[in-house]
Amino acid sequence: MRRTTGLLPLCLTLWLAAPALARDLVELPAGRVYSVKVDADVRTLWIALAAPPGGTLEGLDVGQKPIDVGLGDWHDNSLREAFTATLSESAPGQHPGISLKVELAKLPQPGTYDVQLSLRQGQEQQFLKLQVLVPEARLRAQATPLVERVIGLFNGREDTPGLFTLSETSGRSRVTNLSIQPVTAATSGDTTITGNLRFDTVPGTPLVPVVIPPGGSADIPYKASGDFPVGTAKGTVELLSPQLQTPLTVTYEVRTRRTVLWVPLLLVLGLLTGYLLRTWLKYQVELNEKRVAAEALRLKLEEERRLRPDPLYLASLAEVDAPLAQLQTLDVKGLSEQLPQVEQRFEAARAEFDKRQTEAQVRLAEAEQLLSVAWSLPASTQEAMGKAREALGASRKLLESNSVAVADQQLKSQLASLAQELREKLRTWRGAVDTQLARFDDAPLPLREEDQKTLSTQIEHLHDALRQIPLDAAQLELRAVLSGAHDARTMLINTEPQLRAQLLRILYGVRDVFDAGGVPLGGLEQELQEWSRPRNGTVEDELAWLIDRSRPLERVLKQVTVARLGGTPDEATRELIDQRRYVDLAALVVQRQQAEAPRGSPILESFSEPFSAPHDTPPPAAGMALPTVPAIPLVRFPESPRGLLGALPEALSRLLERVRQPAAPVSPAVGHALAFKALLRARAARTFIAGIGILAVGSFLFAEKFTGTAQDMAAVFVWGFTIDVSVDALVDVLSKGLKQA
């Protein structure tokens, strides 16, 4: 309570004294904020003053320098030096006021400056606070700075001068003391450059002696400083000035190019290089074509040795291979002269081999045709004929493997051996057949007279055929021996069924007559059973069986028919028996028995129709078609190096396999066997160069401008370099196309 009562007098005293302390000496009719137009180094502001109510301006004084000047939080004595205040007395038509001189050059930057002046009137003092607004300049670049730099033939450079137009757009402040400062390093593609952009001022003076008035513009010269590579480089700089609150950022370009004098120089150099390279490539192509042809011929010889291991042919190829090994060391002229001669030798050797092969094929086909009659020869010769066929098969395999000389020699030896072996076999067979046929002459068969004459004639022809087989000559002719044996045995094969048919016709005729007349067969059953057996032997065995069975057959027929007649045979019966007309004799038996028994079966009038039992007759040999002998296909090789491309990879692979074998001797020509690869490389190089030339021409023709970069210079050089090669390749292709057409 004591503390509260003590504060009340103090508060009352302060309240009574406050109005006297806060009294203003002057009033500002225009306010406290003043703006200055920055168009000179010094500007003066007029600050009008007015006396407050009940006051006067007499005796008023102002301090020359402000007691404080601040820019935001920045208070510095240097700022005070830019402001000077002077009190102006009142005059007619003018209020008294303060003349505030502002030295703009001493201000560090635009902005709002807080200026505090000191006023004194007698014992009274007032601190007058003012705000001076220094406006900011605004710059605008009219265009991007562009520097054109040309590099001469001897690295001298020349820059095209440029003017940088800057405009002040605020209209309230000028721009002075411009300076340039790099922001980012200039770059060309991914390369950072040490050069930059600078104003064209006196060396050592970074500031530009140019003043841009408010709302005005100025052209500032600039240039590139430092090294810039050929091409377009871009960089960024900042323009600084005390009147700029924010620096102006400017992007610039430096286009560096080489002088166009490089174009004809590079073209001439490229043309000369292209001509020399084309000449060398054409020579290499021609040389490697000849070497490829020689290597192709050598590979063809290797293939011929592998496919045709004929001794005579191999000897001929050895004569061709000797000069061929020397061809790889010759030049184009030597290859052009020697290679055709070697090819002619090879073609002659191949033609001679083909001729011998064709002749051997013909002889083998004739031998196979001769052996095709083996089915008709006697069984004793079949084993020899089988061995001969196997031997001919071996000869054919040799011939198919192109061993012509060996196959031909083996064929002749086989045919001679077969002829000697057939001599003894056929002599034995002919003697046995003659012995069997002689039995026909000893005693006639139970045949009718006309049938007996026909059979005798046929047997006589068979005798003649056997005698005509030429088995007694010193040097047997196999064709004549086989042909004669084939004809004789074919005739024998045809005779045996005819004889069997005639004998069976008699036996079955008697049986049929007896059956028709109701006469018991009696002693014929056993004979019929014997003759019905199947044939299971050779034709010689069957012929011997027929001759052996013909005598018992005649005896049985005579006994049976005579026994059925009874009594002594009369003259008609004896005549039939003498003529061996046993069928008619059986009919006579039936007729007499029918006469004795009228109710019997009707007698048969005649059995004159020939009866033939079923039998198998082999076809005549003369009507058989002989088998055809297939010709051995000839292996063809391409006749030109261009046609060899399809077969050469396989030949090269076999060649490389032989090279990998350490034990196999390698010919010196194998070292040049890769001439084909060299040819391919030369042609590929020429084609590749032509393609590069086309690309280079397109790049150069469609480029906007020659700048002299490495790519541009290379394009011009390659253009000139490939003109000659490209035109030559185009002419080569067109000429070949016309030739093919």
TIGUVEX-991760 format. One line per field, with one value per residue (C-alpha): residue number from 1; x, y, z; residue in one letter. Coordinates in steps of 0.2 Angstrom, whole numbers, plus 5000, padded with zeros to 4 digits. Example, Ala and Ser with C-alpha at 12.3 -4.5 7.8 and 13.67 -1.06 7.14 Angstrom:
BEGIN
num = c(1/2)
xx = c(5062/5068)
yy = c(4978/4995)
zz = c(5039/5036)
residuo = c(A/S)
//
This chain:
BEGIN
num = c(1/2/3/4/5/6/7/8/9/10/11/12/13/14/15/16/17/18/19/20/21/22/23/24/25/26/27/28/29/30/31/32/33/34/35/36/37/38/39/40/41/42/43/44/45/46/47/48/49/50/51/52/53/54/55/56/57/58/59/60/61/62/63/64/65/66/67/68/69/70/71/72/73/74/75/76/77/78/79/80/81/82/83/84/85/86/87/88/89/90/91/92/93/94/95/96/97/98/99/100/101/102/103/104/105/106/107/108/109/110/111/112/113/114/115/116/117/118/119/120/121/122/123/124/125/126/127/128/129/130/131/132/133/134/135/136/137/138/139/140/141/142/143/144/145/146/147/148/149/150/151/152/153/154/155/156/157/158/159/160/161/162/163/164/165/166/167/168/169/170/171/172/173/174/175/176/177/178/179/180/181/182/183/184/185/186/187/188/189/190/191/192/193/194/195/196/197/198/199/200/201/202/203/204/205/206/207/208/209/210/211/212/213/214/215/216/217/218/219/220/221/222/223/224/225/226/227/228/229/230/231/232/233/234/235/236/237/238/239/240/241/242/243/244/245/246/247/248/249/250/251/252/253/254/255/256/257/258/259/260/261/262/263/264/265/266/267/268/269/270/271/272/273/274/275/276/277/278/279/280/281/282/283/284/285/286/287/288/289/290/291/292/293/294/295/296/297/298/299/300/301/302/303/304/305/306/307/308/309/310/311/312/313/314/315/316/317/318/319/320/321/322/323/324/325/326/327/328/329/330/331/332/333/334/335/336/337/338/339/340/341/342/343/344/345/346/347/348/349/350/351/352/353/354/355/356/357/358/359/360/361/362/363/364/365/366/367/368/369/370/371/372/373/374/375/376/377/378/379/380/381/382/383/384/385/386/387/388/389/390/391/392/393/394/395/396/397/398/399/400/401/402/403/404/405/406/407/408/409/410/411/412/413/414/415/416/417/418/419/420/421/422/423/424/425/426/427/428/429/430/431/432/433/434/435/436/437/438/439/440/441/442/443/444/445/446/447/448/449/450/451/452/453/454/455/456/457/458/459/460/461/462/463/464/465/466/467/468/469/470/471/472/473/474/475/476/477/478/479/480/481/482/483/484/485/486/487/488/489/490/491/492/493/494/495/496/497/498/499/500/501/502/503/504/505/506/507/508/509/510/511/512/513/514/515/516/517/518/519/520/521/522/523/524/525/526/527/528/529/530/531/532/533/534/535/536/537/538/539/540/541/542/543/544/545/546/547/548/549/550/551/552/553/554/555/556/557/558/559/560/561/562/563/564/565/566/567/568/569/570/571/572/573/574/575/576/577/578/579/580/581/582/583/584/585/586/587/588/589/590/591/592/593/594/595/596/597/598/599/600/601/602/603/604/605/606/607/608/609/610/611/612/613/614/615/616/617/618/619/620/621/622/623/624/625/626/627/628/629/630/631/632/633/634/635/636/637/638/639/640/641/642/643/644/645/646/647/648/649/650/651/652/653/654/655/656/657/658/659/660/661/662/663/664/665/666/667/668/669/670/671/672/673/674/675/676/677/678/679/680/681/682/683/684/685/686/687/688/689/690/691/692/693/694/695/696/697/698/699/700/701/702/703/704/705/706/707/708/709/710/711/712/713/714/715/716/717/718/719/720/721/722/723/724/725/726/727/728/729/730/731/732/733/734/735/736/737/738/739/740/741)
xx = c(5000/5015/5022/5007/5004/5022/5020/5005/5014/5028/5015/5006/5022/5027/5010/5010/5028/5025/5017/5031/5044/5035/5032/5037/5047/5041/5029/5031/5017/5023/5026/5041/5045/5054/5060/5075/5077/5094/5100/5115/5129/5121/5102/5094/5078/5067/5059/5045/5043/5028/5027/5015/5000/5006/5024/5036/5051/5061/5078/5076/5093/5097/5112/5122/5125/5112/5114/5110/5107/5102/5098/5087/5098/5114/5120/5136/5145/5149/5131/5130/5143/5131/5118/5120/5106/5104/5091/5083/5075/5058/5056/5042/5032/5042/5040/5055/5062/5077/5088/5094/5108/5110/5127/5121/5138/5142/5127/5131/5115/5097/5084/5075/5087/5081/5089/5087/5091/5093/5083/5086/5077/5083/5084/5072/5078/5068/5074/5067/5065/5064/5064/5074/5069/5083/5075/5082/5087/5080/5091/5085/5096/5090/5098/5109/5128/5136/5154/5160/5178/5187/5203/5216/5226/5241/5231/5228/5211/5200/5185/5170/5166/5149/5139/5128/5112/5106/5090/5085/5066/5061/5064/5069/5087/5102/5115/5134/5149/5144/5155/5154/5156/5155/5142/5145/5160/5157/5154/5154/5145/5152/5168/5171/5180/5192/5187/5173/5165/5171/5167/5179/5187/5204/5215/5215/5199/5185/5171/5162/5163/5146/5131/5113/5101/5084/5073/5087/5099/5117/5127/5142/5156/5161/5173/5178/5192/5203/5203/5187/5187/5180/5161/5148/5151/5138/5141/5132/5138/5130/5130/5133/5130/5127/5110/5105/5097/5098/5112/5106/5110/5115/5118/5130/5137/5154/5154/5172/5175/5190/5193/5184/5201/5202/5189/5198/5214/5206/5197/5213/5221/5207/5206/5224/5223/5208/5216/5232/5221/5210/5225/5232/5215/5212/5229/5226/5209/5216/5231/5220/5207/5221/5228/5211/5209/5226/5221/5204/5213/5225/5210/5201/5217/5216/5198/5201/5215/5203/5188/5197/5212/5216/5235/5236/5225/5235/5251/5243/5238/5256/5262/5249/5253/5271/5269/5254/5264/5275/5260/5257/5274/5270/5263/5247/5256/5264/5248/5238/5251/5254/5237/5227/5241/5240/5221/5222/5233/5221/5206/5216/5220/5202/5195/5207/5201/5183/5186/5194/5180/5167/5175/5177/5158/5154/5164/5157/5139/5143/5149/5134/5123/5132/5130/5111/5109/5115/5097/5097/5114/5117/5117/5135/5139/5128/5141/5155/5142/5137/5156/5158/5143/5150/5167/5158/5150/5167/5173/5158/5162/5180/5173/5161/5176/5184/5198/5196/5213/5211/5193/5197/5211/5201/5187/5198/5205/5188/5181/5196/5195/5177/5179/5192/5181/5166/5176/5177/5159/5151/5161/5155/5137/5138/5144/5131/5117/5124/5123/5105/5100/5109/5097/5083/5092/5095/5076/5061/5048/5030/5025/5016/5027/5024/5027/5043/5049/5046/5054/5069/5071/5071/5084/5095/5094/5099/5114/5119/5117/5128/5142/5142/5147/5165/5174/5190/5198/5214/5207/5189/5177/5166/5152/5151/5153/5138/5128/5130/5127/5112/5104/5108/5101/5086/5082/5084/5072/5059/5062/5059/5041/5036/5042/5033/5017/5017/5020/5006/4995/4996/4994/4980/4972/4971/4964/4951/4946/4944/4935/4923/4920/4918/4934/4943/4961/4969/4988/4987/4984/5003/5009/4997/5002/5021/5018/5008/5023/5029/5045/5058/5075/5084/5079/5093/5087/5069/5074/5084/5068/5057/5069/5069/5050/5046/5051/5041/5026/5026/5027/5013/5002/5005/5001/4985/4978/4982/4976/4959/4958/4961/4967/4979/4980/4973/4980/4972/4978/4996/4996/4991/5004/5017/5012/5012/4994/4989/4975/4967/4971/4962/4947/4947/4947/4932/4923/4925/4919/4904/4900/4900/4889/4877/4870/4887/4892/4893/4910/4921/4923/4940/4953/4963/4963/4980/4980/4992/4994/4997/5015/5026/5037/5050/5050/5063/5079/5078/5063/5070/5075/5093/5095/5101/5118/5117/5130/5142/5138/5153/5157/5157/5167/5164/5174/5177/5183/5166/5157/5169/5162/5149/5161/5176/5171/5170/5187/5195/5188/5196/5212/5212/5209/5224/5235/5230/5237/5256/5261/5253/5266/5260/5263/5270/5255/5245/5253/5244/5228/5220/5221/5203/5201/5213/5202/5186/5195/5200/5182/5175/5187/5182/5163/5165/5174/5161/5148/5157/5159/5140/5137/5151/5143/5126/5133/5142/5129/5115/5126/5121/5139/5156/5163/5180/5176/5185/5169/5167/5185/5184/5168/5176/5192/5182/5171/5186/5194/5180/5174/5187/5184/5165/5164/5176/5165/5149/5156/5162/5145/5137/5149/5147/5128/5128/5139/5127/5112)
yy = c(5000/5011/5008/5012/5029/5033/5031/5042/5059/5053/5048/5065/5075/5065/5068/5087/5088/5077/5089/5102/5089/5082/5099/5099/5114/5112/5102/5094/5099/5087/5072/5063/5052/5060/5052/5057/5055/5047/5057/5066/5063/5076/5079/5092/5089/5103/5099/5112/5117/5124/5131/5122/5130/5143/5142/5151/5147/5161/5156/5139/5130/5113/5103/5102/5083/5071/5064/5046/5038/5020/5008/4995/4989/4996/5012/5019/5035/5034/5036/5052/5059/5058/5070/5088/5099/5118/5129/5141/5157/5161/5173/5181/5167/5153/5144/5141/5124/5113/5110/5092/5089/5070/5065/5049/5043/5040/5029/5011/5005/5011/5009/5018/5028/5034/5051/5059/5078/5088/5105/5117/5133/5141/5128/5117/5103/5092/5076/5076/5059/5058/5044/5047/5034/5031/5022/5006/5006/4992/4986/4976/4968/4970/4954/4940/4945/4935/4934/4928/4922/4916/4906/4908/4895/4898/4900/4918/4923/4938/4943/4952/4967/4967/4980/4976/4987/4990/5000/5007/5004/5012/5030/5035/5031/5031/5017/5020/5011/4995/4979/4961/4946/4928/4917/4900/4895/4894/4877/4869/4853/4844/4854/4868/4883/4895/4910/4922/4938/4955/4973/4981/4994/5000/4986/4986/4996/4984/4998/5003/5022/5023/5031/5025/5039/5035/5028/5028/5016/5013/5002/4994/4986/4968/4955/4937/4935/4919/4903/4896/4880/4878/4878/4886/4890/4897/4906/4917/4933/4946/4965/4974/4993/5003/5008/4989/4981/4964/4960/4958/4940/4939/4923/4925/4914/4913/4905/4900/4894/4891/4900/4893/4892/4875/4868/4868/4863/4848/4844/4843/4833/4821/4819/4815/4803/4795/4793/4785/4773/4769/4764/4754/4746/4741/4733/4724/4718/4712/4704/4695/4690/4681/4674/4668/4660/4651/4646/4640/4629/4622/4618/4610/4599/4594/4590/4580/4570/4566/4562/4553/4543/4536/4533/4539/4554/4558/4558/4570/4582/4581/4589/4603/4606/4609/4626/4630/4632/4646/4657/4664/4673/4682/4699/4703/4701/4685/4677/4683/4674/4658/4654/4651/4638/4629/4629/4621/4608/4603/4603/4592/4580/4580/4577/4562/4555/4557/4548/4533/4533/4533/4519/4509/4512/4505/4489/4487/4489/4476/4464/4466/4464/4447/4441/4445/4428/4418/4412/4401/4393/4376/4375/4370/4388/4397/4398/4405/4417/4423/4426/4435/4447/4451/4454/4466/4475/4478/4484/4496/4502/4506/4515/4525/4530/4536/4523/4520/4511/4499/4495/4493/4481/4471/4470/4462/4450/4445/4442/4432/4421/4418/4413/4400/4393/4392/4382/4367/4369/4370/4356/4344/4350/4349/4331/4326/4334/4325/4308/4311/4316/4302/4290/4298/4290/4273/4269/4279/4286/4280/4294/4295/4296/4314/4319/4308/4317/4334/4330/4322/4338/4349/4338/4339/4358/4356/4346/4359/4373/4363/4360/4379/4384/4390/4381/4375/4392/4396/4414/4412/4426/4427/4435/4421/4408/4415/4418/4400/4392/4403/4398/4380/4379/4389/4377/4363/4371/4373/4355/4346/4353/4349/4331/4329/4336/4324/4309/4315/4317/4299/4293/4305/4301/4282/4286/4297/4285/4271/4282/4287/4269/4262/4252/4249/4256/4241/4243/4262/4268/4266/4274/4288/4291/4291/4304/4315/4319/4337/4342/4347/4345/4354/4353/4341/4329/4331/4326/4311/4306/4308/4297/4284/4284/4284/4265/4258/4270/4262/4244/4247/4255/4241/4227/4236/4238/4221/4213/4222/4216/4198/4184/4186/4204/4205/4215/4231/4230/4226/4241/4253/4245/4247/4266/4269/4275/4270/4282/4275/4257/4261/4267/4251/4242/4252/4249/4231/4230/4241/4229/4215/4225/4236/4244/4251/4269/4276/4274/4289/4293/4301/4307/4316/4333/4335/4334/4345/4343/4359/4363/4378/4384/4397/4412/4412/4420/4430/4440/4446/4464/4466/4478/4495/4501/4518/4530/4536/4555/4566/4579/4596/4611/4629/4636/4654/4661/4670/4653/4646/4657/4644/4629/4639/4640/4621/4619/4633/4624/4607/4617/4624/4607/4601/4616/4612/4594/4595/4579/4584/4593/4610/4617/4634/4639/4637/4653/4662/4652/4667/4678/4676/4685/4699/4701/4702/4715/4725/4725/4729/4743/4750/4748/4755/4770/4773/4773/4785/4796/4796/4801/4814/4822/4822/4830/4843/4848/4849/4858/4876/4882/4876/4880/4871/4858/4842/4834/4847/4846/4827/4827/4839/4828/4812/4819/4824/4807/4797/4805/4796/4779/4781/4785/4771/4759/4765/4763/4745/4740/4747/4739/4722/4724/4728/4713/4702/4709)
zz = c(5000/5004/4987/4977/4985/4981/4962/4960/4962/4950/4936/4938/4936/4920/4912/4915/4908/4892/4880/4883/4878/4862/4853/4835/4829/4811/4801/4783/4772/4758/4769/4774/4758/4744/4727/4717/4699/4695/4680/4686/4699/4711/4714/4727/4735/4742/4758/4762/4781/4790/4808/4819/4826/4839/4833/4821/4810/4816/4824/4816/4812/4803/4804/4788/4790/4795/4811/4804/4787/4785/4771/4780/4794/4786/4795/4790/4791/4772/4769/4779/4767/4752/4760/4764/4772/4770/4778/4765/4772/4767/4752/4743/4735/4743/4759/4769/4768/4768/4753/4754/4742/4737/4729/4720/4715/4734/4736/4735/4727/4724/4738/4752/4763/4780/4783/4801/4802/4817/4819/4833/4838/4853/4867/4858/4846/4834/4825/4808/4800/4781/4768/4752/4738/4725/4711/4703/4685/4673/4659/4644/4630/4613/4606/4611/4609/4595/4591/4574/4574/4559/4560/4546/4538/4549/4566/4564/4570/4566/4576/4569/4580/4589/4597/4612/4613/4631/4635/4652/4653/4670/4665/4682/4683/4673/4671/4674/4678/4669/4672/4666/4676/4670/4678/4670/4659/4641/4634/4616/4617/4632/4632/4645/4638/4647/4636/4640/4634/4639/4635/4622/4634/4637/4644/4663/4664/4668/4668/4653/4650/4644/4653/4648/4652/4660/4647/4634/4626/4621/4610/4620/4610/4616/4610/4614/4626/4627/4617/4609/4599/4581/4582/4593/4611/4623/4640/4652/4660/4672/4669/4685/4689/4705/4698/4696/4711/4702/4689/4671/4665/4647/4636/4622/4608/4600/4583/4578/4561/4550/4534/4518/4510/4518/4507/4490/4499/4507/4491/4481/4495/4496/4477/4476/4490/4483/4466/4473/4484/4470/4459/4473/4477/4458/4457/4473/4467/4451/4459/4472/4459/4450/4466/4470/4453/4456/4473/4467/4454/4467/4478/4463/4461/4479/4478/4462/4470/4484/4473/4459/4466/4449/4447/4429/4433/4449/4438/4426/4440/4447/4431/4433/4451/4449/4439/4450/4466/4457/4453/4470/4469/4452/4449/4439/4422/4426/4433/4417/4406/4416/4424/4408/4402/4419/4417/4400/4406/4420/4408/4396/4411/4416/4398/4397/4413/4408/4392/4401/4414/4400/4391/4407/4411/4394/4396/4414/4407/4393/4406/4417/4401/4397/4415/4414/4405/4420/4424/4408/4411/4419/4438/4438/4432/4444/4457/4445/4438/4456/4460/4444/4448/4465/4457/4444/4459/4467/4450/4449/4467/4461/4446/4456/4468/4452/4452/4434/4430/4444/4440/4422/4426/4438/4426/4412/4425/4431/4414/4409/4424/4422/4404/4409/4423/4412/4399/4410/4418/4401/4393/4407/4405/4386/4387/4400/4389/4373/4382/4387/4370/4362/4370/4359/4344/4352/4354/4348/4361/4362/4350/4334/4319/4315/4333/4333/4318/4325/4341/4332/4322/4338/4346/4331/4332/4351/4346/4334/4347/4359/4346/4342/4360/4356/4371/4361/4357/4365/4370/4375/4370/4384/4375/4362/4375/4386/4371/4364/4381/4383/4367/4369/4387/4382/4368/4381/4393/4379/4373/4390/4393/4375/4377/4394/4386/4372/4383/4395/4381/4376/4395/4399/4382/4385/4403/4396/4383/4396/4408/4394/4389/4406/4404/4420/4420/4427/4427/4423/4441/4446/4430/4432/4450/4445/4431/4442/4454/4455/4446/4458/4449/4435/4417/4414/4428/4422/4404/4411/4421/4405/4395/4409/4411/4393/4390/4405/4399/4382/4389/4401/4388/4376/4390/4396/4378/4372/4388/4386/4368/4372/4361/4347/4340/4323/4308/4313/4331/4326/4314/4328/4339/4326/4323/4342/4341/4359/4360/4345/4351/4368/4357/4348/4365/4370/4354/4354/4372/4368/4354/4366/4378/4367/4383/4387/4386/4369/4361/4358/4339/4340/4352/4339/4348/4356/4375/4385/4403/4413/4414/4416/4402/4405/4393/4379/4383/4367/4373/4390/4392/4398/4413/4410/4418/4427/4422/4435/4438/4434/4447/4439/4446/4442/4428/4434/4451/4453/4452/4464/4479/4483/4485/4491/4510/4511/4503/4514/4529/4524/4520/4537/4545/4535/4541/4559/4558/4562/4554/4537/4525/4520/4503/4501/4491/4507/4514/4500/4501/4510/4495/4493/4510/4504/4489/4500/4510/4495/4488/4505/4507/4490/4494/4511/4505/4492/4505/4516/4501/4499/4517/4517/4501/4509/4525/4516/4504/4517/4530/4533/4533/4534/4551/4550/4564/4563/4557/4543/4538/4538/4527/4514/4514/4512/4499/4488/4493/4488/4472/4462/4471/4471/4452/4448/4458/4450/4433/4438/4444/4429/4417/4425/4425/4406/4403/4412/4403)
residuo = c(M/R/R/T/T/G/L/L/P/L/C/L/T/L/W/L/A/A/P/A/L/A/R/D/L/V/E/L/P/A/G/R/V/Y/S/V/K/V/D/A/D/V/R/T/L/W/I/A/L/A/A/P/P/G/G/T/L/E/G/L/D/V/G/Q/K/P/I/D/V/G/L/G/D/W/H/D/N/S/L/R/E/A/F/T/A/T/L/S/E/S/A/P/G/Q/H/P/G/I/S/L/K/V/E/L/A/K/L/P/Q/P/G/T/Y/D/V/Q/L/S/L/R/Q/G/Q/E/Q/Q/F/L/K/L/Q/V/L/V/P/E/A/R/L/R/A/Q/A/T/P/L/V/E/R/V/I/G/L/F/N/G/R/E/D/T/P/G/L/F/T/L/S/E/T/S/G/R/S/R/V/T/N/L/S/I/Q/P/V/T/A/A/T/S/G/D/T/T/I/T/G/N/L/R/F/D/T/V/P/G/T/P/L/V/P/V/V/I/P/P/G/G/S/A/D/I/P/Y/K/A/S/G/D/F/P/V/G/T/A/K/G/T/V/E/L/L/S/P/Q/L/Q/T/P/L/T/V/T/Y/E/V/R/T/R/R/T/V/L/W/V/P/L/L/L/V/L/G/L/L/T/G/Y/L/L/R/T/W/L/K/Y/Q/V/E/L/N/E/K/R/V/A/A/E/A/L/R/L/K/L/E/E/E/R/R/L/R/P/D/P/L/Y/L/A/S/L/A/E/V/D/A/P/L/A/Q/L/Q/T/L/D/V/K/G/L/S/E/Q/L/P/Q/V/E/Q/R/F/E/A/A/R/A/E/F/D/K/R/Q/T/E/A/Q/V/R/L/A/E/A/E/Q/L/L/S/V/A/W/S/L/P/A/S/T/Q/E/A/M/G/K/A/R/E/A/L/G/A/S/R/K/L/L/E/S/N/S/V/A/V/A/D/Q/Q/L/K/S/Q/L/A/S/L/A/Q/E/L/R/E/K/L/R/T/W/R/G/A/V/D/T/Q/L/A/R/F/D/D/A/P/L/P/L/R/E/E/D/Q/K/T/L/S/T/Q/I/E/H/L/H/D/A/L/R/Q/I/P/L/D/A/A/Q/L/E/L/R/A/V/L/S/G/A/H/D/A/R/T/M/L/I/N/T/E/P/Q/L/R/A/Q/L/L/R/I/L/Y/G/V/R/D/V/F/D/A/G/G/V/P/L/G/G/L/E/Q/E/L/Q/E/W/S/R/P/R/N/G/T/V/E/D/E/L/A/W/L/I/D/R/S/R/P/L/E/R/V/L/K/Q/V/T/V/A/R/L/G/G/T/P/D/E/A/T/R/E/L/I/D/Q/R/R/Y/V/D/L/A/A/L/V/V/Q/R/Q/Q/A/E/A/P/R/G/S/P/I/L/E/S/F/S/E/P/F/S/A/P/H/D/T/P/P/P/A/A/G/M/A/L/P/T/V/P/A/I/P/L/V/R/F/P/E/S/P/R/G/L/L/G/A/L/P/E/A/L/S/R/L/L/E/R/V/R/Q/P/A/A/P/V/S/P/A/V/G/H/A/L/A/F/K/A/L/L/R/A/R/A/A/R/T/F/I/A/G/I/G/I/L/A/V/G/S/F/L/F/A/E/K/F/T/G/T/A/Q/D/M/A/A/V/F/V/W/G/F/T/I/D/V/S/V/D/A/L/V/D/V/L/S/K/G/L/K/Q/A)
//
